[in-house]
């Protein structure tokens, strides 16, 4: 599959997941009553929205203008990483379940990887991949982590242990 097609499908899927998550949250209005829960559901929201935006920028920049995808991936990854770091720093006080905290830490690590590859895409060369290909793999992991967080919410009472 060519990267343009991948990023087009990926962005569409992520925007769909964002909308589905809105519906889940709307069906559980009691979650919004708790500030710590609001932060967590916002983090999940960003786990789908930010990769969708990165996918759109990858399509615009593509291989013709790598500066566009590189710059936007770094900026969006920094926003996502800082947002998730805030959640991780408040997780213990919020009594966030351990499994959710580990998923959040994993998300911070993936955002850091996205930013690093955006800054220095040549780091992907030893893998035989381009920077934008490694970014695609990292975005897949990011969305998988978002799915894992959603799973916790769907099979438990709002992610509680």
N, C-alpha and C positions, 0 to 999 in steps of 0.2 A: 504494500500500500504506500502510496506516495504521501509525504508529510503534510502537504496541503489538505489532502482528503482526510487524513487522520485528525488534524487539528479542527477541521470543519465539523466532523462527527463528534469529536471530543467536546468542543464548545457547546454544541447543541445538546449533547447528553448532560453536561454539567448544568446548563441553564434549566433543563427539564428537572434534574435532581433538586435544584434550588427551589423551583416551584412546588415540587412534591413535598419538600421539607416544610415550606410555608403551610401547606395543607395539614401536615402532621401537627405542627405547632398550633395552628388554628383549632384543631380538634382537641387540643389539650390546653385550653386557656389557663388552667390552674398552674401550669409551668411558669407562665409570665408573672405570676404573683410573687415569686421568690427571686430576689435579685441575683443570687448565685446561679440559679437555674437559667435565668435570662442570659447571663454571660455565657454559660455553656451552650445553650441553643444558638446563640449568636456565633460562637466559634464554629459550630457545625455548619451554620449557614455560610460562613466565610470559606469553609473547606470545599464548598461546591462553587460559590460565586467567583472566588479569586482564580481558580484554575480555568473557569470558563472565560474570564477576561484574558488570561494569559494565552489561551488558545486562539482567541480572536486576534490578539496582537501578533502572534506567530504567523497567522494567515496574512496579515497586512504586511509584515516585514519579510517573512519567508527567507529564502536563501538570497533573494535579490538585494535586500537591505537588512542585513543581520543586526545593525545597530538598533532598529526598532524593537525586535523581539528581545534583544539582550538588555536594553535599557528598561523596557517595561517589565520583563521578568524579574529583574533585580528590584525595581521599585515595589512591585506587587508582592514579591517574596518578603521584602523587608516589612511591609505593612502586615502581611499575614503572620510572619514570625513574631513581630512585636505584639500583635493581638493575642497570639497563642501563648507567648511568654507571660503576658499579663494574667491569662487564665491559669497557667501553671503556678505562678507565684501566689495566686489567691486560692488555689485548689485545696490546700490543707485546711485553711480557715473556713472555706465553703463546705468542708466535709465531702469533697468530690471523691467518688469511689476510686480506689487504686487503679483499677483497669482503665478507667477514663483518663486518669492522670498520665498513665504510661502512653496511651494513645495520643494525648496532647503533646507529650515530650517528643514522641516520634514525629509528630507533625512539625514541630519546631525544627527538628533535625532535617527533615525533607525540605522545608522552606530555606534553611541555610544552604543546603546542597544546590537548590535552584538558583539562589543568589550567587554562589561561588561559580557555578558553570556559566551564568550570565555574564559575570565579570571576566572569567578566563575560560572560554569555550575550548581552548586548546587542551585543557586537562582531559577532555574526552578522547583525544587522539589515540592514546595507548589501548583503549577499548575497541578501536576500529570504528568508532561512531563519531558523528558530528555533534557539536554542542546542542543543537536543536533536537537531535534524536535523544540524547541523554535527558534533556529537559522533558521530552515527551514521556520517557520512562518514569521520571520523578513525579510528573503530574499524575500518572496512573497510580503510583503509590499513594500520593496525597489524597486522591479520591477514594482509594481503598480504605485509608485511615478514616476518612469522613464516613464511609459506609459502616465501618466498625463502630464508630460512635453512635450512629443512628441505630444500629442493631441493639446496642446496649439500652437505648431509650425505648425501643419497640418491645423488647422482651422483659423489661423490668419496669418498675414504677418510676418513670422519669430518670432512669439511670441509677437508681439507688441499689445498693448491694443487698 
